[in-house]
């Protein structure tokens, strides 16, 4: 029984240390990647905002079973609003990714410190 316990007490810290390395590496990659994307891009690289998506006002009641068409000024204002929403969504998602990366770095660092080999 003591041989089995001795084997387990050597394996578990080694696996926890390896998991710490992996988690810290992934966290570092996520943090650096998200930080650079947030610094380099104003909005997400794939934005599908077009005039067609703002042409009709679906919130107003339909006239003759068709949506009400917006004026050119309203359409431009809608496009600007959608672009602003897209930029805010992109920045929020990148900040969430940075938080996830930092969390992984902290958890990985704790595992590394707790299960490092002591001489």
Number of C-alpha atoms within 10 A of each C-alpha: 6 7 8 8 10 10 11 12 11 10 12 12 17 16 13 17 22 17 16 25 18 16 22 24 17 16 25 21 16 21 24 15 16 22 16 12 17 19 10 9 12 13 18 16 9 6 11 10 14 14 13 9 13 19 19 17 17 13 8 10 11 12 9 7 7 10 15 16 16 15 12 12 9 15 20 16 13 20 19 13 12 18 17 13 13 18 17 15 14 19 20 13 15 21 16 14 19 22 16 17 25 20 17 22 24 17 18 25 19 15 21 22 12 13 17 15 10 4 3
